[in-house]
Amino acid sequence: MTRQYSKLAALAAAAMLTCAAVNAAPVVIDSEQKANAAGAAAQRALSQPLYDQGLVTFYARGIAEHALMQLAATTTPIRLINSRNGITLACATSGNLTARMARAFPRVLKLQWQACKYNDLDDYPRERNGSAEIVLLSDTFAPKTVAAIRFGTLNADFTDSRHIEYPDQITDELRSFNLRMLGQIPMVRAFPLYGLFVGPFAFELTGFYQEHSLTELPGSGQPLFEQTSRTSAEFLIVSGATTYNTAKTHSVEDLRLHFGKVTHTYSSSTSGESSNSYTADGFRVRREADYVTFSGSQAVDGKIDFQYSPLSGNCLNGAYTFKTRAPLVSNSLYSGLFDAGDLLINGSTTARFYSAANVPPTLPVPQLGMLVHLDVRNVGSFNYDASGLGVFAQNSQCYGW
């Protein structure tokens, strides 16, 4: 009882801290520059949470998926359960992967990589070390959904290293992470091995994913270049769904961050360390794409608090509330242009988007592909002929991270 009470108390305390952060005063938009900084925040909100979910959770699920495939090709769940000491699989070059599974439900599959060396698809040598646990809901190594994924322990991270060597460049990469996902976690991809994981999801995510690299340029006289990038999640509660139509020509990504915090840190041997974060409160982002017409739409709604590094320029720290009043439509997927759309920011600033084909007669016709029309309460209206959403960063000198 004490252990369970302590865990619940920790979760409650984290939730209170998260809510306190997001309940900070909203960013006041009272100038053209601040309106553009708010537009830059909207651009970040449309892309960053989806990217982070892909970076952190897809990588962990990918390693879990590969281990499950290895087991499926070698044994069955029942045989593994009945193996007193588990089974050990040899890695392609050297080292091994050991697997054990609990007799009781839910089935906890325990994995341990020990100096597991192999060459990847690009023929670069790699090595994995560390442990993982996967909670299976049924006796299969090809699950549609799992209940939990845990990589690393209290005392050790999971690591995945790679060595890349050419005559003029040598790079050593180290990916390390220590995280847990607990809830409904899809394990089926739209396209085997490389596609998005599809289906409804709902889980709590806590932990980090880090990339570190050390690069040498032989004969150049240049010093070693070292950089580290880290993404951390604190009690992040997420839900939503990723779906495709039967023909796999139309996709919808729907992501909701109910609450929680994500922090990005970056450092290198040529620059200082920077840190940026966002805290969500009922935040939602939706992305739809049609790969036949190469068109799509996006929407962002809810509250998110951005805290930028001083190195990000003239960005505005604080809470933003977004409401998509008309979908942000693009008739040319991946162009970075919106042909239509209406977005309200903090209840005071409206950003509308037009192409040359649908711009109102009272507004200028865009020559670069998109007209951005900003209406800022008690400030005025502003028009920008733009080739993409980067116009907000350019006008405000807010470059995010």
VENPE-V190028 format. One record per helix or strand of 3 or more residues. SS is the DSSP state (helix for helix, strand for strand). FROM is the first residue (numbers start at 1). TO is the last residue. If there is no record, write none. Layout:
# VENPE-V190028
SS | FROM | TO
SS | FROM | TO
This chain:
# VENPE-V190028
helix | 2 | 22
helix | 32 | 72
helix | 77 | 82
strand | 87 | 90
strand | 94 | 101
strand | 107 | 119
strand | 125 | 136
strand | 145 | 151
strand | 158 | 166
strand | 169 | 186
strand | 199 | 216
strand | 225 | 244
strand | 250 | 268
strand | 271 | 290
strand | 295 | 307
helix | 310 | 312
strand | 318 | 330
strand | 340 | 345
strand | 349 | 354
strand | 370 | 376
strand | 380 | 386
helix | 390 | 396
